[in-house]
Amino acid sequence: MRKIIGIMSSKGGLGKSTISANLAHIIAKNGFKTLLIDGDILLPNLDVILKINPSKTTLDFLSNEAKFSELITKITGNFSAIFNQSGDKILEHLDAFDEYKKAIESIEDYEFVVIDMPNCLLNNHLYEICDEIVLICAPEPAAIVNCYSMIKALSKTHKSISVILNFVKNENEAKNIYKNLEKVISSNLASDLDLTFLGQIKRSNFISQCSKKRQLVTKAFSKTNADFNIKSITSNLLVKFNKAPLNLDGFKGLSGVLRSMSEKLKD
């Protein structure tokens, strides 16, 4: 049965779209048929990240100029995507958005659907059809406060929410932030909420380079710490869906230590 994963962030500029694209790419690369959807109707950018000029976009479906199946662009292998179109023209067709949401919900040809969501819950209601919400946070007061507020709001409709911490100094910083967040949540929200810490992504020049060059970290800088962080997160997410974890043995041992030391000198 296919799973719909909504990726959101507690504020702008936290790498939501970059993480969405890399996560979907890794899932697909590991044998799962995966569809990545740009669900941000106001600020779409997955076409920029993936260097794709799609022939059809969400706007074509909303304006009744294309079938939903025609929106799908094959990227490679098991990896496909649906792109959005920048500009305010899409706002003229929001009355058709419920049909778009139903079309996504009825997808059966893919094992995983990853939606790059808008940050604001009021922007659209795609989060309502997601089996899992993944919230991206950062070691900033505003991001942490917003993360709690979003979890509080989302917990009314979702009982399974995951958290990723981006731009952290190290694993300890990430765990401490999550531990404090979890303590506040357990004291104030329903006890049946399944909150999971998927992992952290250390601030890295490799990720910045990929953003500028429009490359996937997991392709351009394979076997780096940035690649390891994203793959570890993806592995933990797959396990949450009762799938086998990814094989990360290539990051262990002496070669992993040397690689980490080399990156510290570069960063």
C-alpha positions as CSV (number, residue, x, y, z in Angstrom):
1,M,0.0,0.0,0.0
2,R,1.4,3.4,-1.0
3,K,2.4,5.9,1.6
4,I,2.1,9.7,1.3
5,I,4.8,11.7,3.1
6,G,4.4,15.4,3.6
7,I,7.7,17.4,4.1
8,M,7.2,20.7,5.9
9,S,9.5,23.1,7.8
10,S,9.0,25.3,10.8
11,K,10.1,28.4,8.9
12,G,11.5,29.4,5.5
13,G,15.1,28.8,4.5
14,L,15.6,25.4,6.3
15,G,16.3,23.4,3.2
16,K,12.8,21.7,2.9
17,S,12.8,21.3,-0.9
18,T,16.5,20.2,-1.0
19,I,15.7,17.5,1.7
20,S,12.5,16.5,-0.1
21,A,14.3,15.9,-3.4
22,N,17.2,14.0,-1.9
23,L,15.0,11.9,0.4
24,A,12.7,10.9,-2.6
25,H,15.8,10.1,-4.7
26,I,17.2,7.8,-2.1
27,I,13.9,6.0,-1.5
28,A,13.7,5.4,-5.3
29,K,17.3,4.4,-5.6
30,N,16.7,1.7,-3.1
31,G,14.0,-0.1,-5.1
32,F,10.8,1.7,-4.2
33,K,8.8,3.4,-7.0
34,T,8.6,7.0,-5.8
35,L,6.8,10.1,-6.9
36,L,8.0,13.5,-5.7
37,I,5.4,16.3,-5.9
38,D,5.9,20.0,-5.6
39,G,3.0,20.9,-3.4
40,D,4.0,24.5,-2.7
41,I,1.6,26.3,-5.0
42,L,3.0,29.8,-4.3
43,L,6.8,29.2,-4.2
44,P,7.6,26.0,-6.2
45,N,11.2,25.2,-6.9
46,L,11.7,21.5,-7.4
47,D,12.0,22.1,-11.1
48,V,15.0,24.3,-10.4
49,I,16.6,21.9,-7.9
50,L,16.3,18.9,-10.4
51,K,17.1,21.0,-13.5
52,I,13.9,19.9,-15.2
53,N,11.7,21.9,-17.6
54,P,8.4,20.0,-17.4
55,S,6.0,19.9,-20.3
56,K,3.0,19.8,-17.9
57,T,2.6,21.2,-14.4
58,T,-0.1,21.3,-11.7
59,L,-1.6,24.4,-13.3
60,D,-2.4,22.4,-16.4
61,F,-4.5,20.0,-14.3
62,L,-6.2,22.7,-12.3
63,S,-7.1,24.6,-15.5
64,N,-8.5,21.3,-17.0
65,E,-5.8,21.2,-19.8
66,A,-4.2,18.0,-18.8
67,K,-5.0,14.7,-17.0
68,F,-3.3,14.0,-13.7
69,S,-1.2,11.2,-15.3
70,E,0.2,13.6,-17.9
71,L,1.7,15.7,-15.1
72,I,4.2,13.0,-14.2
73,T,7.8,13.5,-15.4
74,K,10.1,10.5,-15.2
75,I,13.5,11.5,-13.7
76,T,15.3,8.2,-13.6
77,G,14.5,4.6,-12.9
78,N,11.9,4.4,-10.1
79,F,12.0,8.2,-9.5
80,S,9.3,10.5,-11.0
81,A,8.0,13.9,-10.2
82,I,5.1,16.4,-10.6
83,F,6.1,20.0,-10.8
84,N,4.4,23.3,-10.1
85,Q,4.5,26.5,-12.0
86,S,5.6,29.8,-10.5
87,G,3.3,32.8,-10.7
88,D,-0.1,33.9,-9.5
89,K,-2.1,32.3,-12.4
90,I,-2.5,29.2,-10.3
91,L,-4.5,31.2,-7.8
92,E,-7.3,31.6,-10.3
93,H,-7.9,27.8,-10.2
94,L,-7.9,27.0,-6.5
95,D,-11.5,25.9,-6.8
96,A,-10.2,22.8,-8.6
97,F,-7.7,22.0,-5.8
98,D,-9.9,19.4,-4.1
99,E,-9.9,17.4,-7.4
100,Y,-6.1,17.6,-7.4
101,K,-5.9,16.4,-3.8
102,K,-8.2,13.5,-4.6
103,A,-6.1,12.5,-7.6
104,I,-3.0,12.3,-5.4
105,E,-4.9,10.4,-2.7
106,S,-6.0,7.8,-5.4
107,I,-2.4,7.1,-6.6
108,E,-1.7,3.4,-6.6
109,D,1.2,3.0,-9.1
110,Y,3.8,4.3,-6.6
111,E,4.9,2.8,-3.2
112,F,5.9,6.2,-1.9
113,V,4.6,9.7,-2.7
114,V,6.8,12.5,-1.2
115,I,5.2,16.0,-1.2
116,D,7.3,19.1,-0.7
117,M,4.7,21.1,1.2
118,P,4.2,24.8,1.9
119,N,5.2,25.9,5.4
120,C,1.8,27.4,6.2
121,L,-1.0,25.0,7.0
122,L,-3.5,27.5,5.5
123,N,-1.8,27.6,2.1
124,N,-3.4,24.4,1.0
125,H,-4.7,21.2,2.7
126,L,-2.5,18.5,1.2
127,Y,-1.3,17.7,4.7
128,E,-4.8,16.2,5.3
129,I,-4.0,13.2,2.9
130,C,-0.5,12.5,4.3
131,D,0.2,9.3,6.2
132,E,3.2,10.9,7.7
133,I,4.3,14.5,8.3
134,V,8.0,15.2,8.5
135,L,8.8,18.6,10.0
136,I,12.2,20.2,9.4
137,C,13.6,22.3,12.3
138,A,16.8,24.1,13.0
139,P,18.8,25.3,16.0
140,E,17.1,28.8,16.0
141,P,14.6,30.0,18.6
142,A,12.0,31.0,16.0
143,A,12.3,27.6,14.2
144,I,12.0,25.6,17.4
145,V,9.0,27.6,18.7
146,N,7.3,27.3,15.3
147,C,8.0,23.6,15.2
148,Y,6.2,23.1,18.5
149,S,3.2,25.2,17.3
150,M,3.0,23.2,14.0
151,I,3.2,19.9,15.8
152,K,0.4,21.1,18.2
153,A,-1.8,22.0,15.2
154,L,-1.0,18.9,13.1
155,S,-1.6,16.6,16.1
156,K,-5.3,17.3,15.8
157,T,-5.4,15.4,12.5
158,H,-2.2,13.3,12.6
159,K,-0.9,10.9,15.2
160,S,2.4,10.2,13.5
161,I,4.8,13.1,13.0
162,S,8.6,13.0,12.5
163,V,11.3,15.7,13.1
164,I,14.5,16.4,11.2
165,L,17.0,18.9,12.6
166,N,19.0,20.7,9.9
167,F,22.0,23.1,10.1
168,V,23.2,21.6,13.4
169,K,26.8,21.7,14.7
170,N,26.8,18.1,15.7
171,E,24.7,15.1,16.8
172,N,24.7,16.2,20.4
173,E,23.2,19.6,19.6
174,A,20.4,18.0,17.6
175,K,19.6,15.4,20.3
176,N,19.5,18.1,23.0
177,I,17.1,20.3,21.0
178,Y,14.9,17.3,20.2
179,K,14.9,16.2,23.8
180,N,13.7,19.6,25.0
181,L,11.1,19.7,22.3
182,E,9.9,16.3,23.2
183,K,9.6,17.2,26.9
184,V,7.4,20.2,26.1
185,I,5.2,18.2,23.8
186,S,4.8,15.3,26.2
187,S,3.7,17.8,28.9
188,N,1.2,19.6,26.7
189,L,-0.1,17.3,23.9
190,A,-2.0,14.1,23.7
191,S,-0.1,11.0,24.8
192,D,-1.1,9.0,21.7
193,L,1.1,11.1,19.4
194,D,3.8,9.0,17.7
195,L,6.6,11.6,17.5
196,T,9.9,10.3,16.0
197,F,13.3,11.9,15.7
198,L,14.6,10.9,12.2
199,G,18.0,12.4,12.6
200,Q,20.1,15.5,11.9
201,I,21.9,17.1,9.0
202,K,25.1,18.9,9.9
203,R,25.7,22.3,8.4
204,S,28.0,21.6,5.4
205,N,29.5,23.4,2.5
206,F,28.7,20.4,0.3
207,I,25.0,21.1,0.7
208,S,25.5,24.8,-0.1
209,Q,27.4,23.9,-3.2
210,C,24.6,21.6,-4.3
211,S,22.0,24.3,-3.9
212,K,24.0,26.7,-6.0
213,K,24.8,24.1,-8.7
214,R,21.3,22.6,-8.6
215,Q,22.6,19.1,-7.8
216,L,21.4,16.3,-5.5
217,V,23.7,15.9,-2.5
218,T,23.2,12.1,-2.7
219,K,24.5,12.1,-6.3
220,A,27.1,14.9,-6.4
221,F,28.7,14.1,-3.0
222,S,28.1,10.5,-2.4
223,K,29.8,9.0,0.7
224,T,30.2,12.3,2.4
225,N,28.9,13.1,5.9
226,A,26.0,15.1,4.3
227,D,25.1,12.1,2.2
228,F,25.3,9.8,5.3
229,N,23.1,12.2,7.3
230,I,20.4,12.2,4.6
231,K,20.6,8.5,4.0
232,S,20.4,7.8,7.8
233,I,17.2,9.9,8.0
234,T,15.7,8.1,5.0
235,S,16.6,4.8,6.5
236,N,14.9,5.7,9.8
237,L,11.8,6.8,7.9
238,L,11.6,3.6,5.9
239,V,11.9,1.6,9.2
240,K,9.0,3.6,10.5
241,F,7.0,2.2,7.6
242,N,8.1,-1.3,8.4
243,K,10.6,-1.4,5.6
244,A,14.2,-2.7,5.8
245,P,16.8,-0.1,6.8
246,L,19.3,1.0,4.3
247,N,22.8,-0.6,4.2
248,L,25.1,2.1,5.5
249,D,28.1,-0.1,6.0
250,G,30.1,1.9,3.5
251,F,30.2,4.8,6.0
252,K,31.7,2.8,8.8
253,G,35.2,1.8,9.8
254,L,38.5,3.6,9.1
255,S,37.4,5.0,5.7
256,G,34.5,6.7,7.4
257,V,36.8,8.3,10.0
258,L,39.2,9.5,7.4
259,R,36.4,10.9,5.3
260,S,35.0,12.8,8.3
261,M,38.4,14.2,9.1
262,S,38.9,15.3,5.5
263,E,35.5,17.1,5.4
264,K,36.3,19.0,8.6
265,L,39.4,20.4,6.9
266,K,37.3,21.4,3.8
267,D,34.4,22.9,5.7
